[in-house]
Amino acid sequence: MTKAIFPGTFDPFTTGHYSIVERALTFVDHLTIAIGINDNKRTCFPTAKRLAMISRLYADNPRVDVQAYDCLTVDFAREVGANLIIRGIRTVKDFEYEETIADINRRLHGVETILLFTLPELTCVSSSIVRELLSYGKDISPFIPEGLDIDIET
């Protein structure tokens, strides 16, 4: 059984992240969307709210679960029994950084990483852009997966 985690402190409800989850599910048996807890990082929503929204999005998929973690990614992978880490890439700069981290995880911890590029049409979409659009009161619905009920508190 191939178990993977898709980690980050990001808000993985944008269509770019959603597409990565959907593609990962074509080659893994189970995926844990791992929400990193980082109280110092500015995100659209607090951890508990991100967990609730993303859990609702995947509530009907028994192959996906959503958990918060506050440790090294490789330690969390071991904790949940994952033998693979999925990382989302938007830019070449992201790729260079993540490739280095993947190499370290493989050499030091024996954990493999698969880097998946965001679909070309979603490359510019990130949670920071969604956050900025929200701050200006703009419509973010084109960037949100269908079926995700986002409760925006201003």
C-alpha positions as CSV (number, residue, x, y, z in Angstrom):
1,M,0.0,0.0,0.0
2,T,1.4,3.4,-1.0
3,K,0.6,6.1,1.6
4,A,1.7,9.6,1.0
5,I,1.5,13.0,2.7
6,F,1.0,16.3,1.0
7,P,2.4,18.8,3.6
8,G,2.6,22.5,4.0
9,T,1.7,25.6,6.0
10,F,-0.2,26.9,3.0
11,D,-3.9,27.0,2.6
12,P,-4.3,24.0,0.3
13,F,-7.8,24.8,-0.9
14,T,-6.9,26.6,-4.1
15,T,-7.5,24.9,-7.4
16,G,-3.8,24.5,-7.9
17,H,-3.4,22.4,-4.7
18,Y,-6.6,20.6,-5.5
19,S,-5.3,19.5,-8.8
20,I,-2.1,18.1,-7.2
21,V,-4.2,16.1,-4.7
22,E,-6.3,14.7,-7.6
23,R,-3.2,13.7,-9.6
24,A,-1.5,12.2,-6.5
25,L,-4.6,10.0,-6.0
26,T,-4.0,8.4,-9.4
27,F,-0.8,6.7,-8.0
28,V,-1.2,6.4,-4.2
29,D,-3.6,4.4,-2.2
30,H,-4.0,6.9,0.6
31,L,-3.1,10.6,1.0
32,T,-2.9,12.6,4.1
33,I,-3.2,16.3,3.5
34,A,-0.9,17.6,6.3
35,I,-1.4,21.1,7.5
36,G,1.6,22.5,9.2
37,I,1.0,24.6,12.2
38,N,2.9,27.9,12.1
39,D,1.3,30.6,14.1
40,N,3.9,33.1,12.8
41,K,2.9,32.6,9.1
42,R,0.1,34.7,7.7
43,T,-2.6,32.5,6.2
44,C,-6.1,33.1,4.9
45,F,-7.6,31.1,7.7
46,P,-6.4,29.7,11.1
47,T,-5.4,26.1,11.3
48,A,-8.7,24.8,12.8
49,K,-10.7,26.5,10.1
50,R,-8.4,25.2,7.3
51,L,-8.7,21.7,8.7
52,A,-12.5,21.9,8.7
53,M,-12.8,23.3,5.2
54,I,-10.4,20.9,3.6
55,S,-11.9,17.9,5.6
56,R,-15.3,18.9,4.2
57,L,-13.9,19.0,0.6
58,Y,-12.7,15.4,0.9
59,A,-15.3,14.0,3.3
60,D,-16.7,11.6,0.7
61,N,-13.2,10.2,-0.2
62,P,-12.0,7.5,2.2
63,R,-8.6,7.6,0.6
64,V,-7.9,11.1,1.9
65,D,-7.6,12.5,5.4
66,V,-6.6,15.8,6.7
67,Q,-4.4,16.3,9.8
68,A,-2.4,19.1,11.5
69,Y,1.2,18.5,12.3
70,D,3.9,20.4,14.3
71,C,7.1,18.6,13.6
72,L,9.5,17.8,10.8
73,T,7.7,16.6,7.7
74,V,9.7,13.3,7.6
75,D,8.8,12.6,11.2
76,F,5.1,13.2,10.5
77,A,5.3,10.9,7.5
78,R,6.6,8.2,9.7
79,E,4.0,8.9,12.4
80,V,1.1,8.4,9.9
81,G,2.9,5.5,8.1
82,A,3.5,7.3,4.8
83,N,6.3,6.2,2.6
84,L,6.1,9.1,0.2
85,I,5.9,12.9,0.3
86,I,4.1,14.8,-2.4
87,R,5.2,18.4,-2.9
88,G,3.5,21.0,-5.1
89,I,5.6,23.1,-7.4
90,R,4.5,26.4,-9.0
91,T,7.8,27.9,-10.3
92,V,11.3,26.9,-11.2
93,K,12.5,28.5,-8.0
94,D,10.1,26.2,-6.1
95,F,11.5,23.2,-8.0
96,E,15.1,24.0,-7.2
97,Y,14.4,24.4,-3.5
98,E,12.1,21.3,-3.2
99,E,14.5,19.2,-5.2
100,T,17.2,20.0,-2.6
101,I,14.9,19.1,0.3
102,A,13.8,15.9,-1.5
103,D,17.5,14.9,-1.9
104,I,18.1,15.6,1.8
105,N,15.0,13.6,2.9
106,R,16.1,10.7,0.7
107,R,19.7,10.6,1.8
108,L,19.2,11.3,5.5
109,H,15.8,9.8,6.2
110,G,15.1,7.3,3.4
111,V,11.8,9.0,2.5
112,E,11.1,9.5,-1.2
113,T,9.5,12.7,-2.5
114,I,7.5,13.3,-5.7
115,L,7.4,16.8,-7.0
116,L,4.2,17.7,-9.0
117,F,4.0,20.9,-11.0
118,T,0.7,22.8,-10.7
119,L,-1.2,22.6,-14.0
120,P,-0.1,25.4,-16.3
121,E,-3.4,27.3,-16.2
122,L,-3.2,27.4,-12.4
123,T,0.5,28.3,-12.1
124,C,-0.2,31.8,-10.9
125,V,-2.7,30.8,-8.3
126,S,-1.4,30.6,-4.8
127,S,-2.9,31.1,-1.4
128,S,-1.1,34.4,-1.1
129,I,-2.8,35.6,-4.2
130,V,-6.2,34.4,-3.0
131,R,-5.5,36.2,0.4
132,E,-4.7,39.4,-1.5
133,L,-7.8,39.2,-3.6
134,L,-9.9,38.6,-0.5
135,S,-8.4,41.7,1.2
136,Y,-9.6,43.8,-1.8
137,G,-13.1,42.2,-1.7
138,K,-12.6,40.4,-5.1
139,D,-14.4,37.3,-6.2
140,I,-12.2,34.3,-5.5
141,S,-14.6,31.6,-6.8
142,P,-12.7,30.9,-10.0
143,F,-9.7,29.7,-7.8
144,I,-11.7,27.5,-5.4
145,P,-12.6,23.9,-6.1
146,E,-16.3,23.2,-6.7
147,G,-18.1,22.0,-3.6
148,L,-15.8,23.8,-1.2
149,D,-17.9,26.0,1.1
150,I,-15.7,28.9,2.2
151,D,-17.0,30.9,5.1
152,I,-15.1,34.2,4.9
153,E,-15.1,36.3,8.0
154,T,-14.1,39.9,7.7
